[in-house]
Amino acid sequence: MNIERILAIAHKEWREIVRDRFFLALAFVVPTVMLLVFGYGLILDVENIPFCVVDYDKTPLSRDYAYRFIGSRYFNFKGEVEHEQKLRSLFERSQIRFALIIPPNFERDLRAGRSVTVQSLIDGVFPFRATTSKGYVLAMNTAFNGELLTDYFSKHVGIPPDQAEKLAQPVNIQLRYLYNQELRSTWSVAAVMIMFVLMVSPPFLTAMGIVREKESGSIYNIYCSTVTRTEFLLGKLTPYVIISTINSLILWALSVFLFGAPFKGDPIFFFFASVVYVVCTTGIGLLVSVMVRTQVAAMMITVVLTVVPAVLYSGLLIPISSMEPMGQFQAHLFPAMYFTDIALGSFLKGVGIKELWGKVVALAIYAAILWAISFMLFSKRPKS
């Protein structure tokens, strides 16, 4: 293996990338745009739910109950409606997603010790948002009941409010969120999107770069030269690995400084893991490029091999542990899942090589297999 010939091929490939403005934009601009588009578009926080109130009681206690929702950051109060029949048109025009209907005699029945049924209507078009909204409503209703019970014990038993609260709520639960205390989905999405972009971009660049030579016929210069398969593949892929490594640094900087995602792990380990992941995904593009002869075919196959597993089998949308056994098995066949664990662990959990070394080894084995298969399939004497 001649290092000078490898460097010469890499230099030639780099000049072709720089000379083609479209390919240069595809190499450096598209990954950044993908992070910005998906990073802001995949916000999963359910807040500012538009809602209105139908208050048939109009008493201080009913208004106090309604203001629990009006003052919450999870709901966006759109006003009070005189009658519940007007709610239908508001739901149909998507002006509200939630409505609270307080019945007549709300305060009188509660003061008399009778139970009251408050109706809540939730737009169920989006099940995830509806389920989350239901959780908010139940939590606020439970807190209101607890305060009523505390007030009842305090007045009728004649004990201080703090003792009445302990009597009304004998079991308290202390809830604490680890690693993402504010439950900001932006932090998680920004970290995982590094996985997604590096899963898609390097294979595209690699496949398009090699197949482009097949279509133009310039690859026959390599076939008839003394350059070996190893020298050609290493020289050809080195610029793409370097470009994708630079992109990984840009994506990390955008995640930290633009999206505000905290990075608690070891930056050197994360950089090393990112390089291994880039080498792995570049191998996917290399494998595609030796199997097809046209750029259209390369694009279609690359989409299937990268986008689908990056979305469905990486933990981006659904945790791997929540999948069926067959789904979990398939997730382990793609590199996206391993780097997702590395990204989330490095960004949010602050773990490093001690906890994540197995993921890096899996990526390295995956890369070695891809490159070995591609090397065996690539021939300087292609079939006519």
N, C-alpha and C positions, 0 to 999 in steps of 0.2 A: 504493500500500500504506500503510494507516494503522496506525502503531505502537500507538496507543491501543486500537484494536479488537483487535489481536493480544494485547496485555496483558490486555484484558478477557476474551477467550476463555480465555487461559491461566489467569487467576485463577479463572474459573468451573470449569475442569477440575480445578484443584488442590483447590477446595472440595469437589467431588464425590468426589475420591479420599480426602480426609481424612474425609468424612462416612460413607463406606462402609468399615466396619472390615475386612471380608473383603478388599476391594481394597487397603486400606492394608497389610494383612499380606502380601498377594501382592506388593506393591511392595517392601517392606523386609525382611520376615522370610524369605520363601521363598528369595531368593538366598543369604542367609547359611546357611540350613539345607542348601541344595544343596551349598555348598562343604564344610560339615562332613561331610555324609553321604558324598559322593563322595571327598572328600579322604582320609578315614580308610578308606573301603571299597576304594579302588583302590591299596592298597599292593602293590607288585609284588616287594618284596624276598623272596627265598627263604632263610629262616633258621629255626633251631629245628626242623629236620626230625626227627620222631620215628623212632628206629631201635633195633634190638637186635642183639646179637652172638651167633653160635653158634661157640664156640671149642672145636674138637675136639682141639687140641694142648695148650692150657693150659701153655705154657712162657713164660719171661720175654720171648722175642722176639715171640711171638704176642700177648701182652698189650701189649707196646710198640706193635705195629702197631695193635691195636684202640684204644689210648688216643690215637692220632693223631686218630681220629674223635670219641672221647668228649670230648676237651678242646677241640674246635672249636666256635665259636659258631654254625656252620652246622647242627650236628646236636644233637639232644636225646636223650641216652641213656636208654632205657627199661628197661634191664636185660639180663641174659644169659639165653639160652634153651638148654636142654639138647640139644634135637634140632631139626633144621630142619623136621620135620613139623609142629611147633607154630606155625611162622611163618604158615601158610596162614590160620588163624583170626584171627591178629593183623592180617594184611593185610585180610581180609574185614570186620573190625569197624573198620577205619581207625585202629587204635591205633598202627600204625607205617606209615611210608612207605618205609622203607629197611632192609635187613638185610644183615649182613656174615657170611659163612660162611668160617671159617678151617679148612682141612683138617687132618687128622692129619699128624704128622711135618713140620710147617711149619718149625720151627727146625732139625731135623736135616737136612732136604733143603737148606735155604739154606746151612747151615754146610758142607755137602758140595759146594756149587757147582752144585746142581741147581735148575732153575726150579720155581716153585710157582704153582699157580692158586688164587687166592682168589675165591670167588663173591660177587657183590653183586647183590641183588635190589632193584629200584626200582619203586615204584608208578607205573605209566604212565597212570593215569586222567587226570591233568592234564599234557599233553605239555610245556608250558613249564616247570613245576616239575620234571618228570622229567629234561628236558634239562639244566637248571641243576644238579640233584643229580648227574647223571653227570659234569659238569665238576668239581664239588668232589671226587668220588671219584677221578677220574683224576689230578687235581693232587696229592692227598695220596699216592696210590700212587707217582707219579713221584718225589716228594720222598723217600719211604721207600727206593725203589730207589737213588736218588742217594747217600743216606747209607750204605747197605750197600756200594755200590761204593767209596765213599771209604774206608770202614773196611777193605775187602779190600786195596786198594792200600797203605794205610798199614801194614798188618800184614805183607803178603807181599813188598812191594817195599822196605820199610824206609825210608819217607820220612815227613816230618811230615804231620799231618792236613790243613793248609792246602794243601800241594803235592798231596797225594792228591786233595783236592777239585777242584783245577784240572785234574788229570789225568782224573778221572772225569767232570767236566762242563766240557769245553773251551769250550763256547759258553754264555754266560750272557745272559739277556735281562733288561733293566731295564724293568719295566712301570710306567707312570705314567698315572694318570687325570687328564684335564684338566677343569676347570670344576666337576666334582662328584666331588671326590677320595674321598669316603666312599661313593660310589655309592648314595646314599640316594634311593630313588624318591619319598619324601615331598616332597623339594624340587622335583622335576620335576612331580609330579602337582599340587602346590599352585599352581604357576605356570600350568600348563595349564588347571586348573579355572577360573581367572579367565576364560579364553577361553570355556570351556563355559557358565558361568553367564551371562556377558554375551551369549552367542549365543542363549540360550533366553529369558531373562527380559524384556529390552526388547521383542522382537517380541510376546510374549504380552500384556504390558501395553498396548502400542499397539493391537494388533488388538482386544483385548477392550474397550478404552476407546471406540474409534470405533464398533465394531459394536453396543455396548450402546446407543448413541444411536439407531442404526437400529432396533433392536428396540423401544425405548420410544417411538419416534416423535418424540422431541425434536429430531432432526436437521432436521425440517421447518421448525423455527424459523430454522435457518440458511439453508435453501433459499429462504425467502421474505424474508430480510433483505438488506441491502445489503452484507453481508460477502462479500468475494471468496474464491475458492478458495485463493489463496495465504495470505490472512490467516487463514482457518479452519484450514488444515493446519499453519501455523506456530504458531498459538496453541494448537491441540490437542496438538501433539507436544512443544512446549517443556517442559511439566512432566515428561513421560516421559524426555526426554533428561537433564533435571536429576536426576531420581530415579536413573536408571541410572548417571549420573556419580558421584553420592554412593555408590551401591553399589560402584562400581569402587574407590573409596578404602577402603571397609570391607573388601572382599575382599583388597585389597593388604595392609591392616593384619593381617588374619587369617593370610594366607600367611606374612608375615614374623614376626609375634610369637607366633602360636599354633603354626603348623607349623614354624617355625624356618628357612624358606627364605631363603637369603642374597640380598639385592638388591644387585647390583654395578653396575648401570647408572645412567643419568641419570634421576632421578625426574621432572623436568619433561618430558623427552621422552616418558617412559612415560605420564604423565598425558595429554599431548596426543594420543598415539597411542590411548589408551583412549577419549578423547572422540570421536575420528574413528571408532573401531570401534563405539561406542555409536550414533552417528548412522547408521552403516551398518546395524546390526542393527535399529534402530528403523525404518529404511526398509523392511525385510522385513515388519515388522508392518503398516506403512502400506499396502504393496502388497496384503497379504492382506485388510486391512479394506475396501479399495475393491472387492474381487472377490466378497465374500460378504455375506450379510445376517443370518446367525445366529451367535451366539457359539459354538455347537457346531461349526459348520463352520469358524469361524475357529481354534478350538483344534486341530482335526484337521489342517488344512493347515499351521498353524504348527509343529506337531510334526514333520511330514514335512520341512518346509523348514529346520528348525533342528537338531533333535536328531540326525537321521540324518547330515548332513554334519559336525556337531560331533564325533560319535563315530568315524565311519568315514574321513572325508577331512580331518582336521585334524592328524594325527600323534599323536593322543592315545594310540592303542593300537598302531598300526603306522606306522613312519617312512614318509613319502611316497616317499622314494627306493627303498624296498623294494617298492613297488606295481608292478603291471603298467603299461605305458605308458598304457593307457586310464584306469586308476585315477588315475595322476598328472595326466592331463589334467582329469579331473573334479574333483580336489582344487583345481586352480587356478581353478575356477569358483565356489568358495565362499570367503567372507571368513575363515572359521575358520582356514584354513591360514596366512594371512598374519599374523594376530594371535598364533597359536601361536609362530611364529618370533620375533615381537617380544617376547612374554612370556619365552620361554626365553633369548633373547639378553640381555634386560635383567636378568633375575634371576640367571642362572648365568654367562653369558659376559662380562657387563659391557660390552657394546657399546651404541652409541647411534645417533644420527641418521646418522652417516657410513656405517654398515654397513646400517642398517635403513630408510633413507628411502624406498627403492623399495617396501617393504611398506606404508608409510603412504600413499604415492601410490596404490597399488593399491586400498586400502580407500576412499580418497577418491573415486576413479573409480567404484568399485562403489556407494558411497552416492549419488553424483550420478545414476547411471543409475537406481537404484531410486526415488529421489525424483522424477526426471523422468517415469518411466513412471507412477508413482502420480498425479502431478499431471495427466497427460493423461487417465488413466482416471477420475479423480474429476470428477463433474459435479453442478452444482446443479439440473439438470433430469433426474433419474433416470428410467429407463424404468419404466413401471407394470407 
